[in-house]
């Protein structure tokens, strides 16, 4: 079960965005697994993508198409098949399905961005997808965000979505986003798939800047299992339906809209971790007093990705020696153990490299028995800080991944 997470109940429609879903039997019949997100003409789109060298065919096409134009008219998303490690045939499949969406919407194939998630190394069932695309297009509606969030799930147990509404000098602006992903998560850009839209009139520079800043504070701060997917993609669509002038960085409205986008991305990123495969604990890691933000993240990820730390947390075992080990292996040059401190919520474990005299095992155990807690680390090297989110490793994580293709 996910950690303190339930499906979103009321995702707000975004003017200029319509969504439609269909069944294409991509992995198995009987479920909606294909999504079309239509973007009204005049919208601006930006995206960030995986750093995995085996970037999937749809990721390659998205990069190519966004480099040529931001006048994107639709996103095509399928669950159940990643279309990764499929060679030239996979690129042909992504082009063919994109062309089918373009034909249904009356625009150019280069204006369609394809996205896939699921099993790696298998070709898409193009005929079934192409047959389902007109069904999804016929179902396009502004109020289908919740259904869309369910459609893109794979091993997720809960749909993930978030909305914000904020006031600007040009009128009220809405931001809504959905995401999927619970395993193969350490993105270094985004989560496996995330789609955010706003009706704000963000200029082309602002769309890209707002997305990258939001991703850096959200999806780039999560890890479930340290594995970077071949398909990680995060897209921001700004439909320009509110206001009459473009908002660019430096405009007073930019900060308001960018903050709302950031909040939506953080909520989605945390939802990914809360629904991490087999997760029973949601863990925040705060690393402070570092020489740089990069150094703080380096230490944070060493803790968050340690199987020994993660399994101890699953057991409710306050074995803080494993946290010490992870800090020490992080590779921070010149780290002085005599300056390091570790705290679990408000329970001090290590103070300036020494066990705290008031620490008792039962106090630490009481913290890690909670479904949510924070590991605070002080490095004693500067003033920089970073915050990450992760989860534990349970028996269920092994079972889910052992049976993933069965």
C-alpha positions as CSV (number, residue, x, y, z in Angstrom):
1,X,0.0,0.0,0.0
2,X,1.2,3.5,-0.7
3,X,2.4,5.6,2.2
4,X,-0.2,8.2,3.2
5,X,-1.3,8.6,-0.5
6,X,-4.7,8.5,-2.1
7,X,-5.8,9.1,-5.6
8,X,-6.5,12.8,-6.5
9,X,-10.2,13.6,-6.2
10,X,-10.6,16.8,-8.1
11,X,-8.0,17.7,-10.7
12,X,-8.8,21.1,-12.2
13,X,-9.4,21.5,-16.0
14,X,-6.9,23.7,-17.8
15,X,-8.3,26.0,-20.6
16,X,-6.8,24.9,-23.9
17,X,-6.2,21.3,-22.9
18,X,-8.4,18.3,-23.7
19,X,-7.7,14.7,-22.9
20,X,-9.1,11.4,-24.3
21,X,-8.3,7.7,-23.5
22,X,-8.9,4.4,-25.2
23,X,-8.2,0.7,-24.9
24,X,-5.5,-0.6,-27.2
25,X,-4.6,-3.9,-25.5
26,X,-1.0,-2.9,-25.5
27,X,0.1,-5.3,-22.7
28,X,-3.2,-7.0,-21.9
29,X,-6.8,-6.4,-22.9
30,X,-9.5,-4.9,-20.8
31,X,-7.8,-1.7,-19.6
32,X,-7.5,1.9,-20.8
33,X,-3.8,2.2,-21.8
34,X,-3.7,4.9,-24.5
35,X,-4.0,8.7,-23.8
36,X,-4.1,11.7,-26.2
37,X,-3.6,15.1,-24.7
38,X,-4.6,17.9,-27.1
39,X,-3.0,21.3,-26.8
40,X,-4.9,24.3,-28.4
41,X,-3.1,26.3,-31.1
42,X,-0.8,29.0,-29.7
43,X,0.4,26.9,-26.7
44,X,4.1,26.6,-25.8
45,X,5.7,23.3,-24.7
46,X,8.9,22.4,-23.1
47,X,10.3,19.0,-22.0
48,X,13.2,17.4,-20.1
49,X,14.2,13.8,-20.6
50,X,16.2,10.9,-19.4
51,X,20.0,10.8,-19.3
52,X,20.0,7.1,-19.9
53,X,22.1,6.2,-23.0
54,X,19.4,3.8,-24.1
55,X,16.9,6.6,-24.4
56,X,13.7,5.1,-25.8
57,X,12.5,5.8,-29.3
58,X,9.7,8.2,-28.2
59,X,12.3,10.2,-26.2
60,X,14.5,10.5,-29.2
61,X,11.6,11.8,-31.3
62,X,10.5,14.2,-28.6
63,X,13.9,15.7,-28.4
64,X,14.1,16.1,-32.1
65,X,10.7,17.6,-32.5
66,X,11.0,20.1,-29.5
67,X,14.3,21.2,-31.0
68,X,12.5,22.1,-34.2
69,X,9.3,23.7,-32.7
70,X,7.5,24.5,-29.5
71,X,4.2,24.6,-31.5
72,X,3.2,21.1,-30.3
73,X,-0.5,20.2,-30.8
74,X,-0.8,16.9,-28.9
75,X,0.9,14.3,-26.7
76,X,0.4,10.6,-27.3
77,X,1.0,8.4,-24.3
78,X,0.9,4.6,-24.0
79,X,1.3,2.3,-21.0
80,X,2.4,-1.3,-21.0
81,X,5.3,-1.1,-23.6
82,X,8.3,1.2,-23.3
83,X,9.3,1.1,-27.0
84,X,12.9,1.1,-25.7
85,X,15.9,-0.9,-27.1
86,X,13.8,-1.5,-30.2
87,X,16.2,0.1,-32.8
88,X,15.0,1.7,-36.0
89,X,11.8,-0.3,-35.9
90,X,10.9,1.4,-32.6
91,X,11.4,4.8,-34.2
92,X,9.2,3.8,-37.1
93,X,6.5,2.7,-34.7
94,X,6.7,6.0,-32.8
95,X,6.5,7.9,-36.1
96,X,3.5,5.8,-37.3
97,X,1.5,6.3,-34.2
98,X,2.3,10.0,-34.0
99,X,1.2,10.3,-37.7
100,X,-2.1,8.7,-36.8
101,X,-2.8,11.3,-34.1
102,X,-1.8,14.1,-36.4
103,X,-4.2,12.8,-39.0
104,X,-7.0,12.6,-36.5
105,X,-6.4,16.2,-35.3
106,X,-5.5,17.7,-38.7
107,X,-2.0,18.9,-37.9
108,X,1.5,17.8,-38.8
109,X,3.2,14.7,-37.4
110,X,6.1,16.9,-36.2
111,X,3.6,18.5,-33.8
112,X,2.9,15.3,-31.9
113,X,5.1,14.2,-29.0
114,X,5.0,10.4,-28.3
115,X,5.6,8.9,-24.8
116,X,5.7,5.2,-23.8
117,X,6.2,3.3,-20.5
118,X,6.3,-0.4,-19.7
119,X,8.3,-3.4,-20.7
120,X,11.6,-2.7,-22.5
121,X,12.7,-4.5,-25.6
122,X,9.4,-5.1,-27.3
123,X,7.9,-3.5,-30.4
124,X,4.6,-1.5,-30.0
125,X,1.4,-3.1,-31.2
126,X,1.0,-0.4,-33.8
127,X,-2.1,-1.7,-35.5
128,X,-4.1,-1.9,-32.3
129,X,-2.8,1.6,-31.2
130,X,-3.6,3.2,-34.5
131,X,-7.1,1.7,-34.4
132,X,-7.6,3.0,-30.8
133,X,-6.3,6.6,-31.5
134,X,-9.6,7.8,-33.2
135,X,-11.5,6.5,-30.2
136,X,-9.3,8.5,-27.8
137,X,-9.6,11.6,-30.0
138,X,-13.4,11.3,-30.2
139,X,-13.4,11.2,-26.4
140,X,-11.4,14.4,-25.9
141,X,-12.7,16.5,-23.0
142,X,-11.3,19.1,-20.7
143,X,-12.4,17.3,-17.6
144,X,-10.6,14.0,-18.1
145,X,-7.4,14.5,-15.9
146,X,-8.3,11.9,-13.3
147,X,-9.0,9.3,-16.0
148,X,-5.8,10.2,-17.8
149,X,-3.8,9.7,-14.5
150,X,-5.2,6.2,-14.2
151,X,-4.6,5.4,-17.9
152,X,-0.8,6.0,-17.8
153,X,-0.2,3.7,-14.7
154,X,1.9,0.5,-14.9
155,X,2.8,-1.0,-11.5
156,X,1.5,2.1,-9.8
157,X,-1.2,1.3,-7.2
158,X,-2.6,4.9,-7.0
159,X,-3.1,7.5,-9.7
160,X,-1.0,10.6,-9.2
161,X,-2.2,14.1,-9.9
162,X,-2.1,17.7,-8.4
163,X,-3.7,21.1,-9.1
164,X,-3.2,24.7,-8.1
165,X,-5.0,27.9,-8.8
166,X,-3.3,31.2,-8.3
167,X,-4.0,34.9,-8.9
168,X,-2.0,37.0,-11.3
169,X,-2.3,40.5,-12.6
170,X,-3.8,39.1,-15.8
171,X,-6.3,36.8,-14.1
172,X,-6.6,33.5,-12.3
173,X,-4.2,30.8,-13.5
174,X,-4.6,27.0,-13.2
175,X,-1.8,24.5,-13.1
176,X,-2.6,20.7,-13.2
177,X,-0.3,17.8,-13.6
178,X,-0.3,14.0,-13.6
179,X,2.6,11.5,-13.2
180,X,3.3,7.8,-13.2
181,X,6.2,5.8,-11.8
182,X,6.9,3.7,-8.8
183,X,10.0,1.7,-9.8
184,X,13.2,2.3,-11.9
185,X,13.2,5.7,-10.3
186,X,16.2,8.0,-10.0
187,X,15.5,10.3,-12.8
188,X,18.2,13.1,-12.8
189,X,15.5,15.0,-14.8
190,X,12.0,13.9,-14.1
191,X,10.0,10.9,-13.1
192,X,9.2,8.1,-15.5
193,X,6.4,10.2,-17.1
194,X,4.9,13.5,-15.9
195,X,2.7,16.0,-17.8
196,X,1.9,19.4,-16.4
197,X,-0.3,22.1,-18.0
198,X,-1.2,25.7,-17.3
199,X,-3.4,28.2,-18.9
200,X,-0.9,31.0,-18.1
201,X,0.5,33.0,-21.1
202,X,4.1,31.9,-20.5
203,X,6.6,32.9,-23.2
204,X,8.8,30.3,-24.8
205,X,11.8,31.1,-22.5
206,X,9.5,31.1,-19.4
207,X,8.0,27.7,-20.1
208,X,11.5,26.1,-20.3
209,X,12.8,28.0,-17.3
210,X,9.8,27.3,-15.1
211,X,9.9,23.6,-16.0
212,X,13.6,23.1,-15.4
213,X,13.6,25.0,-12.1
214,X,10.6,23.0,-10.9
215,X,12.1,19.7,-11.9
216,X,15.3,20.5,-10.2
217,X,13.5,21.0,-6.9
218,X,11.1,18.0,-7.3
219,X,11.7,15.1,-9.6
220,X,15.5,15.5,-9.4
221,X,15.2,15.1,-5.6
222,X,13.6,11.6,-5.5
223,X,14.8,8.0,-5.7
224,X,13.1,4.7,-5.2
225,X,15.8,2.3,-6.3
226,X,18.6,4.4,-8.0
227,X,17.7,3.2,-11.5
228,X,17.3,5.8,-14.2
229,X,14.6,4.7,-16.7
230,X,15.1,4.7,-20.5
231,X,11.8,6.7,-20.8
232,X,11.9,9.4,-18.2
233,X,10.1,12.4,-19.5
234,X,8.5,15.5,-18.0
235,X,6.6,18.0,-20.1
236,X,5.1,21.5,-19.4
237,X,2.4,22.8,-21.7
238,X,1.4,26.5,-21.4
239,X,-1.8,27.2,-23.4
240,X,-1.7,31.1,-23.1
241,X,-5.5,31.2,-22.5
242,X,-5.2,33.7,-19.6
243,X,-3.9,37.2,-20.3
244,X,-2.9,39.3,-23.3
245,X,0.9,39.6,-22.8
246,X,3.6,37.0,-22.5
247,X,5.0,36.3,-19.1
248,X,8.8,35.9,-19.1
249,X,11.3,35.5,-16.3
250,X,11.6,38.9,-14.4
251,X,7.9,39.6,-14.8
252,X,6.1,39.8,-11.4
253,X,3.6,37.2,-12.5
254,X,6.4,34.8,-13.5
255,X,7.3,34.1,-9.9
256,X,3.7,33.4,-9.0
257,X,3.1,30.9,-11.8
258,X,6.5,29.3,-11.5
259,X,5.9,28.7,-7.8
260,X,2.6,27.0,-8.6
261,X,4.3,24.8,-11.2
262,X,7.0,23.9,-8.6
263,X,4.3,23.0,-6.0
264,X,2.5,20.7,-8.4
265,X,5.8,19.0,-9.4
266,X,6.9,18.5,-5.7
267,X,3.5,16.9,-4.9
268,X,3.8,14.6,-7.9
269,X,7.4,13.7,-7.1
270,X,6.5,12.9,-3.5
271,X,3.6,10.8,-4.7
272,X,6.0,8.7,-6.8
273,X,8.0,7.9,-3.7
274,X,5.0,7.3,-1.5
275,X,3.8,4.7,-4.1
276,X,7.3,3.3,-4.6
277,X,7.1,-0.4,-5.3
278,X,6.4,-2.2,-2.0
279,X,7.1,1.0,0.0
280,X,6.0,1.1,3.7
281,X,8.0,4.2,4.7
282,X,8.3,7.7,3.2
283,X,11.6,9.2,4.2
284,X,12.8,12.8,3.8
285,X,16.6,13.3,3.9
286,X,17.9,16.7,4.8
287,X,21.6,17.2,4.3
288,X,22.8,20.6,5.7
289,X,26.0,22.5,6.5
290,X,27.5,21.2,3.2
291,X,30.2,23.0,1.1
292,X,27.8,23.0,-1.9
293,X,24.3,21.9,-2.9
294,X,25.9,19.3,-5.2
295,X,27.8,17.9,-2.2
296,X,24.7,17.8,-0.1
297,X,22.8,15.9,-2.8
298,X,25.8,13.5,-3.2
299,X,25.5,12.6,0.5
300,X,21.7,12.5,0.4
301,X,21.6,10.1,-2.6
302,X,24.3,7.8,-0.9
303,X,21.9,7.4,2.0
304,X,18.7,7.2,0.0
305,X,20.1,4.6,-2.4
306,X,21.8,2.3,0.2
307,X,20.1,-1.1,0.2
308,X,21.3,-1.5,3.8
309,X,19.7,1.7,4.9
310,X,16.5,1.0,3.0
311,X,16.1,-2.5,4.4
312,X,16.8,-1.4,7.9
313,X,14.1,1.3,7.6
314,X,11.6,-1.4,6.3
315,X,12.4,-3.4,9.5
316,X,11.9,-0.4,11.7
317,X,15.5,-0.9,12.8
318,X,17.2,2.3,13.9
319,X,20.6,0.9,12.8
320,X,22.2,4.3,12.3
321,X,25.5,2.8,11.7
322,X,24.2,2.1,8.2
323,X,23.6,5.9,7.8
324,X,27.1,6.6,8.9
325,X,28.4,4.1,6.4
326,X,26.5,5.7,3.6
327,X,27.8,9.2,4.4
328,X,31.3,7.9,4.5
329,X,31.1,6.1,1.1
330,X,29.6,9.2,-0.6
331,X,33.0,10.3,-1.7
332,X,33.1,13.7,-0.2
333,X,36.8,14.8,-0.3
334,X,38.1,15.9,3.0
335,X,35.0,15.0,5.0
336,X,35.8,15.3,8.8
337,X,33.8,12.7,10.7
338,X,34.3,14.7,13.9
339,X,32.0,17.4,12.5
340,X,29.2,15.2,11.3
341,X,25.8,15.0,13.1
342,X,22.8,12.8,12.5
343,X,19.3,13.2,13.8
344,X,16.1,11.1,13.3
345,X,13.2,13.6,13.5
346,X,14.1,15.2,16.8
347,X,16.2,12.3,18.2
348,X,19.9,13.0,18.0
349,X,22.0,10.0,17.1
350,X,25.4,11.4,16.4
351,X,26.8,14.7,17.6
352,X,30.1,15.9,16.1
353,X,31.1,12.4,15.3
354,X,30.2,10.9,18.7
355,X,27.2,8.9,19.8
356,X,24.9,11.4,21.6
357,X,25.0,10.6,25.4
358,X,21.2,10.8,25.7
359,X,20.4,8.5,22.8
360,X,18.5,5.3,23.6
361,X,17.7,2.6,21.1
362,X,14.0,2.6,21.8
363,X,13.8,6.3,20.9
364,X,15.3,5.7,17.5
365,X,13.1,2.7,17.0
366,X,10.0,4.7,17.8
367,X,10.9,7.1,15.0
368,X,11.6,4.6,12.2
369,X,8.4,2.7,13.1
370,X,6.5,5.7,11.8
371,X,5.2,5.7,8.2
372,X,7.0,9.0,7.6
373,X,10.1,10.5,9.2
374,X,13.2,12.6,8.4
375,X,16.9,11.9,8.5
376,X,18.8,15.1,9.2
377,X,22.5,15.1,8.4
378,X,24.9,18.0,9.3
379,X,28.3,17.8,7.5
380,X,29.9,20.7,9.3
381,X,31.5,22.0,6.1
382,X,29.5,25.1,5.0
383,X,26.0,26.5,4.6
384,X,24.6,24.6,1.6
385,X,21.6,22.4,2.0
386,X,19.6,19.8,-0.1
387,X,16.4,17.8,0.5
388,X,15.6,14.5,-1.0
389,X,12.8,12.0,-0.7
390,X,13.0,8.2,-0.8
391,X,11.3,5.0,0.5
392,X,12.3,1.7,2.1
393,X,12.9,-1.7,0.4
394,X,10.4,-4.4,1.4
395,X,9.8,-8.0,0.5
396,X,7.1,-6.7,-1.9
397,X,9.7,-4.7,-4.0
398,X,11.5,-7.9,-4.8
399,X,8.3,-9.8,-5.6
400,X,6.9,-7.0,-7.9
401,X,10.1,-6.8,-9.9
402,X,10.7,-10.6,-10.0
403,X,7.2,-11.0,-11.5
404,X,7.2,-7.8,-13.6
405,X,6.9,-9.6,-17.0
406,X,4.6,-12.5,-15.8
